[in-house]
Structures are given as C-alpha cells and as structure tokens.
Amino acid sequence: METRVALIGIVVEDLNSIDQLNQLLHEQNKYIIGRMGIPYSKRDISVISIVLDAPMNVISALSGKLGMLPGISTKTLYSKIKGE
C-alpha cells in the first residue's frame, strides 16, 4: 500500500476536546512517527504537530476527524515522496 509522510498541525483552543483528540491519535498510533505539543499559556491554547507515514486515506480521515472536534483547527502538509 502506498504511503506518504505528512504533518498535521493542530491548534487546540478548547481544552475540553483533548480527550477526544488523544483517542483519535491513539487509534492511528501505528502510523505516527512523532508528536510535539507546545502549550501557549499567554493565549490559553496549545499547538501540536503530528508526523505520520500512512496511506493518504488514513491521513485525510484523521485530519478531518480532528478538525471536526469543537475548538480544534487542523492543517495538513504532504510530502511529495511516496513510499510502500
């Protein structure tokens, strides 16, 4: 199955959505290469970066599900290099 490396940038404005966000990420943990979270207390938000190596449908589905959570915004960047 063809995979791509992608970065999902997540901005968390509603901390009540964190449990759901973590559950969605846990469900796809076999594809996650790394995760970095940065709390920004001055604005009461958190910024999270998720790097994955996964099939395109998995990446887009995860990004879409995350973006539907209340107070969560996402943006996804894809590598042009494809892998198996």
N, C-alpha and C positions, 0 to 999 in steps of 0.2 A: 504494500500500500504506500502510495506517495505521501510524503510528509513535507512540511515547511517549518522553518523556525520563525516564530512570531513573538512580538512583545505586546502584551496587553497592559496599557496604562489605565489605572483606576484611581478616581478621586472619590473619597468617602466623605460625604457631608452629613450623613445621618448614621450615627454610631449604632443605632438600633438594628441596622441591616448587616452588621458584622458577622453574626452567627450564620445567617443565610449565605453570605459571601464565602465564608470559610468552608461551609458544607459543599458548595458548588466546586470550589477549588479542590477539596479533598476527593471528590468524585473523579476528578481528572488528574490526580497526583502522578500517575504513571507517565504522563506527558510533560510534566513540569520540570524544567531544567533548574530554575532558580526563582527566588522570590525576594523582593526587598520592600520593606514598608518604612515609610517616614512619617511620623506624626508631626503636624504643624500646629502647635498649640496656640500660636498667635491668632490663627483664623479658625481654630477648632475643627480642623479637617485632617485627614490622613491621605497620603499618596502612596500607592502600591504599584510596583512593577512586577509583572509575571512574564517569564520567558518560557516558551513551550517549543517542543518539537513534536508536532502532531499533524494528523490529516486536516485538510482545510475545513471540512465539515465540523470537526470537533472544535477547532479554534473559533470559527464563526458562531457556533451554537453556544459555546461557553461565554464569549463576549456578549452575545445577545441576551443571554440569561442574566449575566451580571448587570448589564445596562438597564434591565427592567426592574431591578431592585430599587426601592424608594431611597432617594438620597445618594445613589451611586451613578457615576458617569464613567464611561469607558471609551477608549480609542485603541484601535489595533493596527500595528505595523507588521508587514510580512516581509521576510527575506525573499529575494528573487531566486535563491538557490533551492532546488528541490532535492529531496532525498528519498531513500527507500526505507 
